[in-house]
């Protein structure tokens, strides 16, 4: 039987499913202290046992984004603050190649705040 985290990924329509699974592997490969879990009914990633980032699907565009917990601590042209106080998001275009270098730069910068 699959758990909620596994079901989240498996129940996503393509191309979101493949995109999110690739992002998951990318994030987990950043550091041995990175782990994922199911929290607040979404996939969450923890760095050194502290909330780091999460995946969510935009209700209007139906495209995924990464919510970065310490996003308000730094700036990057791809990050959006929106109406959020602490979290910034990184929108992902699932029909395009992942901007791996940009994602790594952003997440490694966020890791410096832990």
C-alpha positions in Angstrom: 0.0 0.0 0.0 1.3 3.4 -0.9 1.6 6.2 1.6 0.3 9.8 1.0 3.6 11.1 -0.2 3.9 8.4 -2.9 0.3 8.9 -3.8 0.8 12.6 -4.4 3.4 12.0 -7.0 1.7 9.0 -8.7 -1.7 10.8 -8.9 -0.3 13.9 -10.7 -1.1 14.1 -14.4 1.8 14.3 -16.9 3.9 16.3 -17.4 3.7 17.4 -13.7 4.3 13.9 -12.4 7.6 13.5 -14.2 8.6 17.0 -13.5 8.0 16.7 -9.7 9.7 13.3 -9.5 12.8 14.8 -11.2 12.7 17.8 -8.8 12.4 15.5 -5.9 15.6 13.7 -6.9 17.4 17.0 -7.5 16.5 18.3 -4.1 17.3 15.2 -2.2 20.7 15.0 -4.0 21.7 18.4 -2.7 22.8 17.2 0.7 22.8 14.1 2.8 20.9 16.1 5.5 17.9 16.6 3.1 14.8 14.5 3.6 11.3 14.5 2.4 8.0 13.9 4.2 4.3 14.4 3.9 3.2 17.5 5.9 0.2 19.9 5.6 -1.1 17.6 2.8 1.9 18.3 0.5 5.4 17.0 -0.1 7.8 18.8 2.2 11.5 18.8 2.3 13.5 19.1 5.5 17.1 20.3 5.7 18.8 19.4 9.0 15.4 18.5 10.4 14.0 22.0 9.7 11.3 22.9 7.1 13.1 23.8 3.9 10.8 23.8 0.9 7.7 22.1 -0.5 5.9 21.4 -3.7 2.5 22.7 -4.7 0.4 23.0 -7.8 -0.9 26.5 -8.7 -4.7 26.3 -8.8 -5.0 28.6 -11.9 -2.2 27.4 -14.1 -2.1 23.8 -12.9 1.7 24.0 -12.9 4.0 23.1 -10.0 6.1 25.4 -7.9 8.6 25.1 -5.2 7.8 27.1 -2.0 11.0 28.0 -0.2 10.6 28.5 3.5 13.5 31.0 4.0 12.8 32.7 0.6 12.3 36.1 2.2 15.9 36.0 3.4 17.3 36.6 -0.1 16.5 37.7 -3.6 16.7 36.0 -7.0 15.0 37.1 -10.2 13.1 33.8 -10.5 11.6 34.0 -7.0 8.2 35.5 -6.4 7.1 36.9 -3.0 3.4 37.5 -3.9 1.3 38.0 -0.8 3.4 35.7 1.3 5.4 37.0 4.3 8.2 34.5 4.6 7.9 32.1 1.7 8.9 32.8 -1.9 8.0 30.5 -4.8 9.9 29.3 -7.8 7.5 28.5 -10.6 8.3 25.5 -12.8 7.3 25.0 -16.4 6.6 21.2 -16.6 6.7 21.2 -20.4 10.2 22.7 -20.6 13.6 21.5 -19.5 14.1 22.1 -15.8 16.4 25.1 -15.1 18.6 22.8 -13.0 21.4 25.4 -12.6 19.0 28.1 -11.4 17.2 25.7 -9.0 20.5 24.5 -7.5 21.7 28.1 -7.0 18.5 29.1 -5.4 18.3 26.1 -3.1 21.9 26.2 -2.1 21.5 29.9 -1.2 18.5 29.0 0.9 20.6 26.3 2.6 23.0 28.9 3.9 20.3 30.1 6.3 20.2 26.8 8.2 
